[in-house]
Amino acid sequence: MGAADGAQGIRLWGGRFSGGPAEALARLSLSVHFDWRLAPYDLAASRVHARILADAGLLDADELGRMLAALDDLEAACASGQFRPTVEDEDVHTALERGLLERLGALGGKLRAGRSRNDQVATDLRLYLRDHVRGVAARLVELVDALVEQAARHVDTPAPGMTHLQHAQPVSFGHHLLAHVHPLIRDLARLRDWDARAAVCPLGAGALAGSSLPLDPQRVARELGFERAAPNSMDAVSDRDFVAEFLFAAALIGVHLSRLGEEIVLWTSQEFGWVELDDAFATGSSIMPQKKNADIAELARGKAGRLIGDLTSVLTMLKGLPLTYDRDMQEDKEPTFDAVDTLELVLPALTGLVSTMTVRVDRLVEAAPKGYTLATEVAEWLVRQGVPFREAHEITGSLVALCVARECGLDEVSDEDLAKISPHLTPDVRSVLDVRGALAARTAPGSTGPGPVAEQLAEVQSTVEQWREWAATRVVPR
């Protein structure tokens, strides 16, 4: 062992130090308890780096063979739990070098040539995220599928559409469900756009200035599934845009899940009663036997705050850092891992809730016309009779005011009273005082009529297939 080794364990630095770090420093520096999950990606990069060293004449064929075999053995030991980091290991890189030295002796130390923990961790984290983003995308696709399946059942189901949480106009409940699908599809598009920008390989940048050894960063990038090598070694080790951008996408996904969760909470309340949850995806009360709570929807709503916090913590950490690498950047990983874990936890639960919930069509049909939601139909009927919309709006408002005062529906006003409000309100206006007729009248693309909703549904189903295929791709080589 060298000067950096001994009772304190293996360190990747220390040659110029006469003593080991203080316990307080060691404890503060420790990251292996959370960055250990990067081990498979560090090992994948190490295999490629070993082959590059051999091509540069820095490892002979026998050494390369032994090195690759040892890396394979170490990976298997990590996967089985036979090899684990210890309290003496500072980080994942230190732990894995210890494992390699245990298997190869001095030969294991040759792998460190031409690279630094700075470019290693930047590479490992990109590999980890590019891999796990596809897992998040797959879970998003599953939620889209669940919403689409429910929407397909309710293309023709009337429901009250709302603004300001007040009844506004009748809509198709399928249309309403698809309104939650489109943000998720945008989330999928954002993740794929993110991946294109994240497909830049930092390995080869070294600590910040590259290496004088005859390495091949472009080949390293190709073999690790990246599109290209980083064009600037200083930017390569200091760039965490890919982390911040992922966390923004994750936070926005959280916001979209929260909005869906909020509506489900409302829909399952006694006041709405639009949806009944399956027992497997609801909870009860420890004191009130009658309760059936939409805890998954509430937790989805609550987790949005956590995801927004992950983004905020990383942006705040990055905002004042000088080039290039600073130890502050150790704080990028826990928020990143937390965001991935949170989405992988919440999405399947919310998917199960949506796919198993029962929509109370009777309650929706009953609620659709309440709150004078057909008033706009009256105003637009008047417009078709040649009345300027400004006047039509005033006439219809007067009709609603009469109905509110008498506590009656629009269709319950007599012909005489219609005529008193305005001579334009002839009995023919009753032809539009029907919810299903109001829906059928919406024929423009993107509107809530059964025809446009069916077209929208088909387009969404076709679009989501490309995301399903992308989510199934894998970019990280063995």
MOBELHU-V465171 format. One record per residue. RES is the residue in three letters. BURIAL is # if it has 16 or more other C-alpha atoms within 10 Angstrom, else .. Layout:
res = <RES:RES>
burial = <BURIAL:BURIAL>
This chain:
res = <MET:GLY:ALA:ALA:ASP:GLY:ALA:GLN:GLY:ILE:ARG:LEU:TRP:GLY:GLY:ARG:PHE:SER:GLY:GLY:PRO:ALA:GLU:ALA:LEU:ALA:ARG:LEU:SER:LEU:SER:VAL:HIS:PHE:ASP:TRP:ARG:LEU:ALA:PRO:TYR:ASP:LEU:ALA:ALA:SER:ARG:VAL:HIS:ALA:ARG:ILE:LEU:ALA:ASP:ALA:GLY:LEU:LEU:ASP:ALA:ASP:GLU:LEU:GLY:ARG:MET:LEU:ALA:ALA:LEU:ASP:ASP:LEU:GLU:ALA:ALA:CYS:ALA:SER:GLY:GLN:PHE:ARG:PRO:THR:VAL:GLU:ASP:GLU:ASP:VAL:HIS:THR:ALA:LEU:GLU:ARG:GLY:LEU:LEU:GLU:ARG:LEU:GLY:ALA:LEU:GLY:GLY:LYS:LEU:ARG:ALA:GLY:ARG:SER:ARG:ASN:ASP:GLN:VAL:ALA:THR:ASP:LEU:ARG:LEU:TYR:LEU:ARG:ASP:HIS:VAL:ARG:GLY:VAL:ALA:ALA:ARG:LEU:VAL:GLU:LEU:VAL:ASP:ALA:LEU:VAL:GLU:GLN:ALA:ALA:ARG:HIS:VAL:ASP:THR:PRO:ALA:PRO:GLY:MET:THR:HIS:LEU:GLN:HIS:ALA:GLN:PRO:VAL:SER:PHE:GLY:HIS:HIS:LEU:LEU:ALA:HIS:VAL:HIS:PRO:LEU:ILE:ARG:ASP:LEU:ALA:ARG:LEU:ARG:ASP:TRP:ASP:ALA:ARG:ALA:ALA:VAL:CYS:PRO:LEU:GLY:ALA:GLY:ALA:LEU:ALA:GLY:SER:SER:LEU:PRO:LEU:ASP:PRO:GLN:ARG:VAL:ALA:ARG:GLU:LEU:GLY:PHE:GLU:ARG:ALA:ALA:PRO:ASN:SER:MET:ASP:ALA:VAL:SER:ASP:ARG:ASP:PHE:VAL:ALA:GLU:PHE:LEU:PHE:ALA:ALA:ALA:LEU:ILE:GLY:VAL:HIS:LEU:SER:ARG:LEU:GLY:GLU:GLU:ILE:VAL:LEU:TRP:THR:SER:GLN:GLU:PHE:GLY:TRP:VAL:GLU:LEU:ASP:ASP:ALA:PHE:ALA:THR:GLY:SER:SER:ILE:MET:PRO:GLN:LYS:LYS:ASN:ALA:ASP:ILE:ALA:GLU:LEU:ALA:ARG:GLY:LYS:ALA:GLY:ARG:LEU:ILE:GLY:ASP:LEU:THR:SER:VAL:LEU:THR:MET:LEU:LYS:GLY:LEU:PRO:LEU:THR:TYR:ASP:ARG:ASP:MET:GLN:GLU:ASP:LYS:GLU:PRO:THR:PHE:ASP:ALA:VAL:ASP:THR:LEU:GLU:LEU:VAL:LEU:PRO:ALA:LEU:THR:GLY:LEU:VAL:SER:THR:MET:THR:VAL:ARG:VAL:ASP:ARG:LEU:VAL:GLU:ALA:ALA:PRO:LYS:GLY:TYR:THR:LEU:ALA:THR:GLU:VAL:ALA:GLU:TRP:LEU:VAL:ARG:GLN:GLY:VAL:PRO:PHE:ARG:GLU:ALA:HIS:GLU:ILE:THR:GLY:SER:LEU:VAL:ALA:LEU:CYS:VAL:ALA:ARG:GLU:CYS:GLY:LEU:ASP:GLU:VAL:SER:ASP:GLU:ASP:LEU:ALA:LYS:ILE:SER:PRO:HIS:LEU:THR:PRO:ASP:VAL:ARG:SER:VAL:LEU:ASP:VAL:ARG:GLY:ALA:LEU:ALA:ALA:ARG:THR:ALA:PRO:GLY:SER:THR:GLY:PRO:GLY:PRO:VAL:ALA:GLU:GLN:LEU:ALA:GLU:VAL:GLN:SER:THR:VAL:GLU:GLN:TRP:ARG:GLU:TRP:ALA:ALA:THR:ARG:VAL:VAL:PRO:ARG>
burial = <.:.:.:#:.:.:.:.:#:#:#:#:.:.:.:.:.:.:.:#:.:.:.:.:.:#:.:.:.:#:#:#:.:.:#:#:.:#:#:#:#:#:#:#:#:#:#:#:#:#:#:#:#:#:#:.:.:#:#:.:.:.:#:#:.:.:#:#:.:#:#:#:.:#:#:.:.:#:.:.:.:.:.:.:#:.:.:#:#:#:#:#:#:#:#:#:#:#:#:#:#:.:#:#:.:.:.:#:.:.:#:.:.:#:#:#:#:#:#:#:#:#:#:#:#:#:#:#:#:#:#:#:#:#:#:#:#:#:#:#:#:#:#:#:#:#:#:#:#:#:#:#:.:#:#:#:#:#:#:#:#:.:.:.:.:.:#:#:#:#:#:#:#:#:#:#:#:#:.:#:#:.:#:#:#:.:#:#:.:#:#:#:.:#:#:.:.:#:#:#:#:#:#:#:#:#:#:#:.:#:#:.:.:.:#:#:#:#:#:#:#:.:#:#:#:#:#:#:#:#:.:.:#:#:#:#:#:#:#:#:.:#:#:#:#:#:#:#:#:#:#:#:#:#:#:#:#:#:#:#:#:#:.:#:#:#:#:#:#:.:.:.:.:#:#:#:#:#:.:.:#:#:.:.:.:.:.:.:.:.:.:#:#:#:.:#:#:#:#:#:#:#:#:#:.:#:#:#:#:#:#:#:.:#:#:.:.:#:.:.:.:.:.:#:#:.:.:.:#:.:.:#:#:.:#:#:#:.:#:#:.:#:#:#:.:#:#:.:#:#:#:#:#:#:#:#:#:.:#:.:#:.:.:#:#:.:#:#:#:#:#:#:#:#:#:#:#:#:#:#:#:#:#:.:.:.:#:.:.:.:.:#:#:.:#:#:#:.:#:#:.:#:#:.:.:.:.:.:#:#:.:.:#:.:.:.:.:#:.:.:.:.:.:#:#:.:.:.:#:#:.:#:#:.:#:#:.:#:#:#:#:#:.:.:.:.:#:#:#:#:#:#:#:#:.:#:#:.:.:#:.:.:.:#:.:.:#:#:.:.:#:.:.:.:.:#:.:.>
